Amino acid sequence: DIFDNSNRRSVAWGVDGVFTYGGEIERTRGWSINAAYQHFWNPKWRTSFWAGYAAINYNDTATALINQGFGSNVCNPGGTLPIGASKATFGGATPLAGNSCSPDFSFWQVGVRTQWNPHPLLDIGLEVFWTQYNTAYKGPVAWNAVNARPNCDFNTGGAAPCVFDDIGVWSALFRWQRNFYP
């Protein structure tokens, strides 16, 4: 879960497979690709550029099993639960009309790092990167505020429905690393 504000959130989870009591395991499919380039300005300075993409996909049977676990809603109009299952909470969220009803998700990152090596066993650097989360269950959803979760309570009236949506995040890391083994 990543919250952007009080009514926008990105969700995703990756599992090896989905199953129900007495059923077969429906395996997920995931793939990724990464690329990087490092330029040495001189023996003490270097800059790296990198990018990557990863995606997790659920087949139709796995998607149906996941949607059944949330009881009756727009993603499971029949409202049936798998044998031996109780209703899952999905973080207190209920998908609304217009939701994709798909647990598939992906994310990509791009970044740059510049590093200084004042001593052969010491690295000092700064890394800045962007991560773009392409959410599962994209679209309108409603959830209640609980503890630290931002307030987006559709039951109290007046509040617009919340959404699961794609969210991007800037990150920066400062590294001071002492190496003890060459």
Residue pairs with C-beta under 8 A, 6 or more apart in sequence:
1 9
1 10
1 11
1 91
2 9
2 10
2 133
2 167
2 169
3 9
3 149
3 150
4 10
4 165
4 167
5 150
6 150
6 151
6 152
7 150
7 152
7 159
7 160
7 161
7 162
7 163
8 162
8 163
8 165
8 167
9 135
9 162
9 163
9 164
9 165
9 167
10 133
10 135
10 164
10 165
10 166
10 167
11 91
11 93
11 105
11 135
11 136
11 137
11 164
12 56
12 105
12 107
12 133
12 135
12 136
13 103
13 136
14 28
14 30
14 56
14 105
15 28
16 27
16 28
17 25
17 26
17 27
17 28
17 62
18 25
18 26
18 28
18 58
18 62
18 65
18 66
19 25
19 26
19 65
20 65
20 68
20 82
20 83
20 84
20 85
21 82
21 83
21 84
21 85
22 83
23 65
23 82
26 58
26 59
26 61
26 62
26 65
27 62
28 56
28 57
28 58
28 62
29 56
29 57
29 59
30 54
30 55
30 56
30 57
31 54
31 55
32 52
32 53
32 54
32 55
33 52
33 53
34 50
34 51
34 52
34 53
35 50
35 51
35 52
36 48
36 49
36 50
36 51
37 48
37 49
37 50
38 46
38 47
38 48
38 49
39 46
39 47
39 48
39 49
40 46
41 47
43 117
44 116
44 117
44 118
45 114
45 115
45 116
45 117
46 114
46 115
46 117
47 112
47 113
47 114
47 115
48 112
48 113
48 114
48 115
49 111
49 112
50 109
50 110
50 111
50 112
50 113
50 129
51 108
51 109
51 110
51 111
52 108
52 109
53 106
53 107
53 108
54 106
54 107
54 108
55 104
55 105
55 106
56 104
56 105
56 106
57 104
58 66
58 102
58 103
58 104
62 103
63 101
63 102
63 103
63 104
65 82
66 103
67 75
67 76
67 101
68 76
68 80
68 81
68 82
68 85
69 81
69 82
69 85
69 87
69 88
70 76
70 87
70 88
70 90
70 94
70 95
71 79
71 81
71 87
71 88
72 78
72 79
73 94
73 95
73 96
74 95
74 96
74 97
74 99
74 101
75 95
75 99
75 101
75 137
81 87
91 143
91 149
92 143
92 144
92 146
92 149
93 141
93 142
93 143
93 162
93 164
94 141
94 142
94 143
95 101
95 137
95 139
95 140
95 141
96 139
96 140
96 141
96 142
96 161
97 140
98 139
98 140
99 137
99 138
99 139
99 140
99 141
99 164
100 137
100 138
100 139
101 137
102 136
102 137
102 138
103 136
103 137
104 136
105 133
105 134
105 135
105 136
106 134
107 131
107 132
107 133
107 134
108 131
108 132
108 134
109 129
109 130
109 131
109 132
110 129
110 130
111 127
111 128
111 129
111 130
112 127
112 128
112 129
113 125
113 126
113 127
113 128
114 125
114 126
115 123
115 124
115 125
115 175
116 123
116 124
116 125
117 123
117 124
118 124
120 182
121 178
121 179
121 180
121 182
122 176
122 177
122 178
122 179
123 175
123 176
123 177
123 179
124 175
124 176
124 177
125 174
125 175
125 177
126 172
126 173
126 174
126 175
127 172
127 173
127 175
128 170
128 171
128 172
129 170
129 171
129 172
130 168
130 169
130 170
130 171
131 168
131 169
131 171
132 166
132 167
132 168
133 166
133 167
133 168
133 169
134 166
135 164
135 165
135 166
135 167
136 164
137 164
138 163
138 164
138 165
138 166
139 163
139 164
140 161
140 162
140 163
141 161
141 162
141 163
141 164
142 152
142 154
142 155
142 161
142 162
143 149
143 152
143 153
143 154
143 162
144 152
144 153
144 154
144 155
145 151
145 152
145 153
151 159
152 159
152 162
153 159
154 161
154 162
